[in-house]
């Protein structure tokens, strides 16, 4: 759904998902707000609930725990978008995410439990050049920290797959109507 109230755009949504593997149903509501400060600049904010089922090995009766639950998270974001021209825009967004019921291995039977919590926070810059007659591209940089605590009382630690810096460059140029070259880094 999408509603406009003056310069405010309200976009509510919900994802309803049944996770057969753990026999759980999760309703995941989400809300995005966008406010047009002027023709070129918008501020935006959003929040939403997300869920993910355990990986198959973690709930396996042989090596896992068939009584695990889905992992859940709540995402929050706020930012600003500005269009310098019809083709060139900049988007700056800050975000924070809480994670609950994270699965972690343990040294006793069952081998996995849902006792972990986590958090991720940071910001993203996106400079985008929309498709014109010949060129399309963007430059994106994300600065993020993702941490977890495996059990109550344990210290926070960085996720094994934490990627603090993420830089992406994409470009495409049409040489002729039939030939184009592209770059992704």
ROKOL-454838 format. One line per 4 residues: their letters; for each residue x, y, z of N, C-alpha, C, O. Coordinates in steps of 0.001 Angstrom, whole numbers. Example, Ala and Ser with C-alpha at 12.3 -4.5 7.8 and 13.67 -1.06 7.14 Angstrom:
# residues 2
as	13190/-5690/7800/12300/-4500/7800/13200/-3300/7800/14236/-3319/8465  12850/-2250/7080/13670/-1060/7140/12900/30/7870/13409/1138/8039 .
# end
This chain:
# residues 185
xxxx	849/-1182/0/0/0/0/884/1231/0/2034/1196/439  327/2308/-497/1066/3579/-525/65/4719/-376/-902/4810/-1131  302/5577/592/-567/6732/808/251/8000/758/1381/8051/1245  -336/9030/159/286/10356/140/-578/11288/963/-1785/11395/746 .
xxxx	52/11958/1906/-615/12959/2735/210/14226/2577/1183/14433/3303  -177/15074/1629/629/16248/1313/1968/15819/752/2031/15102/-247  3036/16255/1392/4386/15896/953/4917/14633/1630/6059/14236/1399  4096/14008/2458/4492/12791/3159/3948/11565/2431/2767/11497/2092 .
xxxx	4833/10606/2200/4453/9334/1587/4591/8244/2649/5653/8102/3256  3537/7484/2874/3512/6426/3873/3368/5092/3138/2429/4894/2368  4318/4177/3389/4317/2888/2695/4367/1775/3740/5451/1358/4148  3189/1285/4178/3190/151/5092/3240/-1151/4299/2845/-1201/3135 .
xxxx	3724/-2179/4936/3753/-3481/4287/3840/-4576/5324/4123/-4329/6497  3592/-5783/4875/3734/-6941/5758/4133/-8138/4917/3656/-8327/3798  5005/-8928/5476/5376/-10199/4858/4956/-11279/5844/5380/-11271/7000  4140/-12188/5397/3705/-13309/6227/4375/-14562/5680/4268/-14873/4493 .
xxxx	5057/-15262/6548/5850/-16387/6074/5709/-17584/7015/5797/-17448/8235  5493/-18740/6429/5463/-19980/7195/6777/-20709/6946/7126/-21015/5806  7493/-20979/8019/8755/-21697/7933/8481/-23168/8252/8469/-23576/9413  8263/-23940/7213/7880/-25342/7345/8922/-26139/8117/8577/-27014/8910 .
xxxx	10173/-25841/7889/11257/-26628/8470/11241/-26582/10001/11714/-27517/10648  10696/-25494/10595/10607/-25379/12060/9158/-25237/12529/8906/-25044/13718  8207/-25331/11595/6779/-25237/11888/6440/-23951/12655/5815/-23984/13716  6876/-22806/12078/6592/-21503/12688/6064/-20549/11634/6491/-20572/10480 .
xxxx	5136/-19719/12050/4580/-18668/11201/5069/-17334/11745/4997/-17093/12950  5562/-16473/10877/6047/-15157/11296/5383/-14080/10460/5475/-14103/9233  4716/-13138/11106/4214/-11937/10451/5294/-10877/10619/5756/-10624/11731  5696/-10260/9512/6814/-9329/9525/6366/-7964/8994/6530/-7682/7807 .
xxxx	5798/-7111/9865/5345/-5793/9416/6518/-4858/9143/7580/-4957/9759  6288/-3934/8188/7316/-2959/7814/6653/-1624/7505/5498/-1585/7082  7372/-543/7713/6838/786/7446/7950/1686/6931/9032/1752/7513  7671/2376/5833/8596/3365/5280/7874/4698/5181/6718/4760/4761 .
xxxx	8566/5769/5572/8047/7130/5458/9014/7937/4615/10228/7844/4797  8484/8728/3693/9299/9625/2864/8636/10993/2883/7422/11110/2711  9439/12018/3093/8909/13372/3127/9701/14234/2153/10928/14301/2229  8990/14896/1230/9634/15751/235/9853/17133/839/8901/17882/1059 .
xxxx	11107/17462/1102/11434/18793/1601/11242/19813/481/10705/20901/693  11688/19439/-704/11468/20226/-1922/11517/19259/-3097/11551/18045/-2900  11521/19791/-4328/11510/18910/-5504/12731/18002/-5590/12652/16912/-6157  13853/18438/-5037/15100/17696/-5200/15500/16872/-3973/16365/16004/-4082 .
xxxx	14891/17124/-2810/15373/16507/-1578/14243/15828/-805/13182/16409/-577  14503/14583/-411/13576/13806/419/14292/13333/1673/15477/13002/1631  13575/13302/2783/14084/12588/3948/13241/11319/4069/12083/11285/3653  13840/10287/4640/13157/8998/4691/13506/8287/5985/14562/8516/6575 .
xxxx	12597/7417/6415/12823/6596/7596/12042/5309/7421/11031/5270/6720  12516/4274/8056/11823/2996/7945/12132/2099/9121/13137/2271/9810  11256/1141/9337/11458/122/10363/10735/-1129/9903/9736/-1053/9189  11240/-2271/10310/10585/-3506/9915/11111/-4701/10664/12241/-4711/11153 .
xxxx	10275/-5703/10744/10617/-6973/11365/10974/-7970/10264/10291/-8042/9243  12034/-8734/10472/12495/-9716/9503/12757/-11037/10221/13092/-11043/11405  12606/-12152/9514/12828/-13474/10103/13559/-14359/9103/13425/-14201/7890  14336/-15295/9644/15097/-16224/8802/15092/-17595/9464/15298/-17718/10671 .
xxxx	14855/-18613/8662/14834/-19965/9223/16254/-20465/9472/17198/-19989/8840  16411/-21417/10384/17734/-21980/10646/18257/-22732/9424/17467/-23263/8643  19562/-22783/9254/20109/-23601/8169/19828/-25081/8439/19720/-25499/9592  19714/-25852/7388/19357/-27261/7496/20242/-28061/8434/19736/-28880/9201 .
xxxx	21566/-27843/8392/22461/-28621/9243/22197/-28351/10724/22384/-29241/11553  21763/-27129/11071/21563/-26771/12476/20348/-27468/13082/20297/-27680/14294  19364/-27826/12246/18174/-28498/12786/18155/-29989/12472/17183/-30677/12786  19199/-30481/11869/19297/-31909/11565/19253/-32722/12856/19904/-32369/13839 .
xxxx	18490/-33802/12852/18405/-34651/14047/19731/-35336/14355/19998/-35678/15507  20570/-35539/13328/21852/-36221/13525/22896/-35322/14182/23559/-35731/15135  23042/-34100/13674/24117/-33234/14184/23606/-31912/14740/24406/-31111/15223  22307/-31658/14688/21774/-30367/15103/20752/-30466/16201/20795/-31357/17050 .
xxxx	19816/-29514/16163/18764/-29426/17163/17443/-29175/16435/17206/-28057/15979  16588/-30174/16317/15328/-29984/15596/14343/-29056/16308/13283/-28758/15759  14669/-28596/17514/13787/-27695/18271/14190/-26228/18176/13714/-25409/18962  15054/-25883/17231/15443/-24483/17060/14271/-23656/16538/13318/-24192/15973 .
xxxx	14356/-22348/16737/13348/-21402/16258/13955/-20536/15156/15164/-20570/14922  13111/-19766/14486/13613/-18821/13486/14394/-17717/14198/14134/-17410/15361  15340/-17135/13495/16067/-15969/13983/15289/-14741/13526/14781/-14710/12405  15193/-13733/14382/14437/-12532/14026/15312/-11297/14182/16312/-11304/14901 .
xxxx	14906/-10234/13485/15619/-8965/13602/14653/-7818/13346/13641/-7971/12663  14992/-6678/13906/14252/-5448/13647/15243/-4469/13027/16309/-4207/13584  14873/-3933/11863/15729/-2994/11134/15163/-1586/11272/13951/-1389/11182  16035/-610/11490/15664/801/11540/16590/1554/10588/17780/1246/10509 .
xxxx	16056/2529/9874/16910/3333/9001/16347/4742/8873/15147/4968/9034  17235/5676/8581/16838/7060/8331/17877/7668/7412/19065/7355/7500  17416/8547/6523/18371/9130/5597/17793/10268/4801/16670/10722/5020  18614/10714/3860/18234/11820/2989/18674/11490/1565/19738/10910/1348 .
xxxx	17835/11870/597/18147/11712/-819/18108/13092/-1465/17224/13902/-1184  19071/13341/-2326/19079/14631/-3035/19417/14391/-4501/20385/13702/-4821  18609/14967/-5386/18854/14876/-6827/19536/16163/-7276/18951/17243/-7205  20779/16039/-7738/21512/17203/-8241/21011/17574/-9633/20886/18751/-9973 .
xxxx	20727/16547/-10428/20170/16718/-11768/19148/15602/-11959/18924/14817/-11038  18530/15514/-13120/17611/14409/-13388/18329/13067/-13347/17726/12045/-13020  19619/13071/-13678/20361/11813/-13746/21227/11535/-12520/21487/10370/-12222  21681/12555/-11803/22658/12376/-10726/22032/12638/-9365/21462/13702/-9121 .
xxxx	22150/11631/-8465/21579/11775/-7122/22510/11188/-6077/23375/10365/-6378  22312/11633/-4828/23075/11150/-3682/22090/10708/-2618/21125/11413/-2322  22336/9538/-2042/21493/8970/-994/22399/8640/186/23365/7892/35  22094/9192/1360/22850/8910/2583/21873/8311/3589/20856/8925/3912 .
xxxx	22180/7114/4083/21283/6419/4993/22048/5849/6176/23083/5207/6001  21539/6083/7380/22060/5453/8588/21139/4308/8966/19940/4361/8690  21683/3273/9593/20848/2126/9943/21298/1495/11247/22446/1629/11672  20352/802/11866/20605/34/13083/19720/-1200/13020/18561/-1115/12615 .
xxxx	20257/-2338/13417/19509/-3591/13356/19767/-4382/14632/20916/-4563/15033  18687/-4859/15274/18825/-5769/16410/18524/-7174/15919/17667/-7362/15056  19221/-8158/16459/19034/-9559/16077/18743/-10371/17329/19412/-10208/18349  17744/-11245/17254/17368/-12079/18394/17312/-13549/17993/17150/-13888/16821 .
xxxx	17450/-14407/18993/17383/-15861/18798/18418/-16370/17800/18152/-17293/17029  19602/-15756/17823/20654/-16215/16920/21098/-17624/17307/21217/-17958/18486  21335/-18419/16302/21752/-19803/16514/23254/-19824/16748/24027/-19154/16063  23640/-20620/17742/25069/-20764/18010/25367/-22209/18362/24519/-22896/18931 .
xxxx	26567/-22681/18029/26934/-24045/18392/27293/-24120/19883/27787/-23151/20460  27044/-25262/20486/27450/-25520/21873/28101/-26899/21933/27946/-27712/21022  28824/-27148/23011/29581/-28402/23146/28791/-29521/23803/29364/-30554/24151  27491/-29338/23980/26668/-30380/24591/25510/-30690/23657/25266/-29962/22694 .
xxxx	24803/-31768/23943/23646/-32132/23124/22433/-31369/23642/22165/-31463/24839  21679/-30625/22843/21789/-30500/21392/22961/-29593/21002/23403/-28758/21792  23447/-29768/19794/24651/-29068/19344/24453/-27600/19001/25432/-26866/18860  23187/-27150/18861/22903/-25759/18526/21752/-25249/19398/20822/-25993/19711 .
xxxx	21826/-23972/19786/20765/-23343/20579/20505/-21930/20056/21347/-21355/19365  19332/-21369/20389/18939/-20011/19982/19192/-19002/21112/18260/-18309/21521  20400/-18901/21616/20642/-18000/22747/21379/-16726/22364/21638/-15889/23229  21721/-16555/21106/22503/-15392/20710/21662/-14172/20402/20500/-14280/20010 .
xxxx	22267/-13006/20585/21678/-11741/20154/22731/-11003/19346/23915/-11336/19399  22297/-10013/18609/23262/-9273/17813/22785/-7874/17505/21656/-7493/17811  23684/-7115/16887/23362/-5766/16444/24281/-5419/15271/25425/-5867/15191  23745/-4620/14381/24537/-4116/13254/24151/-2658/13078/22979/-2301/13197 .
xxxx	25128/-1824/12798/24843/-401/12644/25868/224/11715/26988/-266/11570  25455/1315/11091/26366/1979/10179/25652/2961/9280/24569/3454/9596  26283/3235/8152/25720/4170/7184/26164/3789/5787/27183/3128/5586  25353/4235/4814/25668/3972/3422/25541/5263/2625/24608/6041/2822 .
xxxx	26490/5478/1726/26450/6573/755/26273/5946/-618/26970/4994/-966  25341/6478/-1394/25115/5962/-2740/25023/7136/-3701/24067/7910/-3656  26013/7264/-4563/26012/8268/-5622/25606/7535/-6892/26312/6641/-7359  24455/7924/-7449/23897/7174/-8576/23702/8080/-9791/23226/9210/-9683 .
xxxx	24085/7549/-10944/23836/8210/-12223/22827/7344/-12969/23160/6245/-13413  21615/7824/-13108/20559/7056/-13773/20903/6856/-15248/21736/7570/-15806  20251/5878/-15867/20487/5578/-17267/20123/6770/-18143/18987/7246/-18138  21094/7230/-18879/20861/8263/-19890/21071/7590/-21240/21078/6363/-21333 .
xxxx	21241/8387/-22277/21396/7810/-23607/22559/6830/-23690/22474/5820/-24388  23655/7127/-22972/24835/6278/-23101/25383/5713/-21793/26060/4686/-21822  25116/6343/-20644/25815/5957/-19417/24857/5674/-18262/23806/6300/-18120  25267/4700/-17443/24585/4358/-16201/25655/3921/-15210/26610/3247/-15595 .
xxxx	25511/4296/-13935/26470/3809/-12953/26169/4284/-11553/25320/5146/-11328  26903/3684/-10605/26821/4162/-9236/28076/3831/-8468/28831/2922/-8814  28272/4593/-7421/29361/4394/-6482/28719/4307/-5109/27988/5208/-4699  28994/3220/-4399/28377/2992/-3102/29461/2681/-2080/30403/1939/-2359 .
xxxx	29312/3266/-881/30229/2954/215/29410/2714/1476/28568/3531/1848  29665/1591/2126/28993/1265/3385/30042/1116/4480/31041/416/4314  29798/1780/5592/30605/1642/6803/29696/978/7829/28671/1545/8208  30066/-231/8285/29162/-996/9140/29948/-1780/10174/31100/-2161/9968 .
xxxx	29287/-2003/11279/29832/-2868/12327/28736/-3865/12689/27604/-3459/12951  29046/-5152/12708/28071/-6161/13116/28681/-6987/14249/29764/-7556/14117  27948/-7034/15369/28447/-7688/16570/27397/-8659/17098/26207/-8523/16815  27854/-9632/17866/26942/-10601/18464/27408/-10968/19859/28585/-10851/20201 .
xxxx	26451/-11415/20650/26718/-11962/21979/26049/-13332/21989/24834/-13429/21815  26826/-14385/22189/26306/-15742/22044/25446/-16216/23206/24604/-17097/23034  25647/-15643/24382/24848/-16045/25546/24853/-14897/26551/25769/-14074/26544  23850/-14834/27407/23813/-13771/28418/25092/-13751/29246/25592/-14797/29657 .
xxxx	25612/-12563/29483/26830/-12410/30271/28116/-12505/29480/29168/-12099/29975  28066/-13027/28264/29278/-13105/27446/29542/-11741/26809/28614/-10952/26635  30790/-11459/26463/31090/-10160/25843/30618/-10109/24388/30440/-11139/23738  30420/-8883/23896/30114/-8688/22485/31359/-9041/21682/32485/-8804/22118 .
xxxx	31136/-9617/20492/32247/-9911/19583/31800/-9591/18166/30606/-9564/17868  32757/-9352/17313/32451/-9059/15917/31992/-10343/15236/32571/-11405/15465  30958/-10256/14403/30517/-11415/13619/31675/-11945/12798/32537/-11179/12368  31702/-13253/12576/32762/-13856/11774/32800/-13281/10363/33871/-13209/9761 .
xxxx	31656/-12871/9825/31596/-12360/8463/31395/-10837/8422/30908/-10300/7427  31770/-10148/9506/31648/-8690/9526/32486/-8090/8401/33634/-8481/8191  31905/-7148/7689/32602/-6462/6613/32473/-4969/6891/31513/-4332/6457  33442/-4412/7615/33354/-3036/8081/33266/-2044/6924/32474/-1103/6977 .
xxxx	34056/-2240/5900/34065/-1337/4747/33622/-2105/3506/34089/-3214/3250  32717/-1502/2740/32250/-2132/1510/32124/-1039/448/31300/-134/575  32934/-1129/-584/32937/-159/-1670/32529/-868/-2958/33102/-1900/-3308  31541/-319/-3661/31055/-915/-4905/31037/162/-5982/30557/1273/-5757 .
xxxx	31561/-179/-7144/31552/715/-8295/30966/-56/-9470/31435/-1145/-9805  29939/515/-10094/29296/-108/-11251/29139/948/-12327/28728/2073/-12044  29462/594/-13550/29292/1518/-14660/29028/774/-15955/29509/-339/-16167  28254/1415/-16811/27951/830/-18118/27888/1964/-19130/27256/2992/-18889 .
xxxx	28553/1763/-20272/28587/2785/-21317/28230/2142/-22655/28796/1116/-23032  27284/2757/-23367/26898/2270/-24695/27825/2901/-25736/27825/4115/-25942  28613/2041/-26385/29510/2515/-27437/28700/2794/-28703/28842/3834/-29347  27850/1832/-29030/26931/1957/-30167/25586/1405/-29695/25511/889/-28579 .
xxxx	24524/1491/-30496/23251/903/-30070/23331/-603/-29797/22509/-1138/-29053  24318/-1293/-30395/24430/-2733/-30200/25572/-3149/-29279/25599/-4294/-28828  26505/-2266/-28992/27674/-2597/-28182/27734/-1710/-26941/27535/-497/-26994  28019/-2379/-25822/28213/-1622/-24584/29303/-2294/-23767/29548/-3493/-23905 .
xxxx	29950/-1517/-22919/30975/-2046/-22019/30533/-1717/-20601/29855/-721/-20350  30934/-2579/-19693/30559/-2360/-18303/31698/-2693/-17368/32636/-3403/-17731  31605/-2171/-16161/32613/-2384/-15135/31898/-2600/-13817/30965/-1869/-13485  32325/-3590/-13072/31821/-3794/-11728/33023/-4104/-10846/33804/-5009/-11140 .
x	33162/-3350/-9768/34271/-3560/-8840/33774/-3446/-7436/34552/-3590/-6493 .
# end
